[in-house]
């Protein structure tokens, strides 16, 4: 007997800001994911200064029937937040929701595809 694959949701995790314009690029990524994969639930979450926080965003996905959550840190550099704070937050989520599979991806700044794209943008002479 095989089981159906768990529905996966995505949390785009960023630092946060009091400035509402700061959120636009994060929300644009969520919109692009929704366009590319309408069946994949996606929400944004923030470490501080913005809402929702990571536990609240997780609950929003769980309430939509998600059983596997991928967390993508939208950090260019891997500083204290990505290296220390985020793993602690994810461990707390796993303890609170033991039947949910959490996957913490590396920060986007560590992805060679993004590094290449930023270099291409820098070299663009438009």
N, C-alpha and C positions, 0 to 999 in steps of 0.2 A: 504494500500500500504506500503510495507516495502522497506527500502533503503539498498543498499549493504553496508557491513561493510567497513569502511575506511581502505585503505591500510596503514599499519603501518611500519614505519622505525625506526631504532635504531641508536642513537648516543652514542658512547663510549667516555665519557668525562674524560680527564686526565689533569694533571698539565702542562706537556710539558717540553722539555729540548732542549738545543742546540746540545746535543750528539745524533746522529742518531741511535746509538745502543739502547738508552733508549726507543725508540718507538717500538722496536721489540715485547715485550710482549703485548702491546696494540693492535698492528696489528695482533698478533697471536690470540687474542680473536675475533677480527673481522673475521678473516679467519675461525675460528671454528664456529662462528654463520652462516657464509655463507655456510659452509659444512652441518651443522645441519638443516638449513632452507634456501635453495637457493632462495626462493621467497621473503625473508625478506631483504629489503635493509638495509645495515649497513655501517656507516662511523665513522671515528675517528675524534675527535675535541679536541682542547687544549686551556687551559686558557691563557698561555703565552709561549714565547720562541719557539713555534712550530706552524706550519700551518697544517690544516686549523683551524680557530677559530670557535666558536660555531655558529655565524650567517652564515658564509660561508658553514659550514657543513649542516646546516639546509636548505639553498638554494639548495644544491646538492640533498638532499632528495626530496624537493618540486618539483624540476625539473624532478624528476623520478616519479611524480604522487602521492607522499605520502601525506596523509591528517591527519595522526596522527603520532606524534613523541614521542618515549620513550627515555629519556636521562638517561643513567646509569653512575653515577660518579664512576670512577675507583680509588677511594681513600680508603686507609685502615683506616685512622683516619678521624674524622669529625672535621676538623679545620676551620679556617676562610673562606677558599675558598669554602668548601662544605656547610658550615652553612650560610654564608652571601653573598659571591660573586655570587655563582651559582644561587640562587633564584632570585637575581636581574637581571642576564642575561636572565633567563627563562621568567621573567615577561616582559622584553623588547621584547623578541621574540614573546610572546603572543600578545603584543600590536601591533607589526609590522605585525603579521599574525593572525588576529582574527578568521579566519575560520579554523585554524589548531588546533587540540587537542594536547597539550603538556602534557606529564606525566614525572615528575621528580621522579625517583626512589631513595631510600636511597643509600648512599654510600655502595659499596660492602663490606667494612670492618665491616658493621653493620649486615651482613647476617650470621646467625648462620651456614649455610652450608659451607661458606668460612672459618669461624673461625675453624670449625671442621676439614676441609681439611688441613689448615695450621698446626693444632696440629698433625694430622696424618703424615704430611710431616716431622715435627720436630722429631717425634718419630721413623721415619723410619731409620733403622740401616744399610741400604745398604752401 
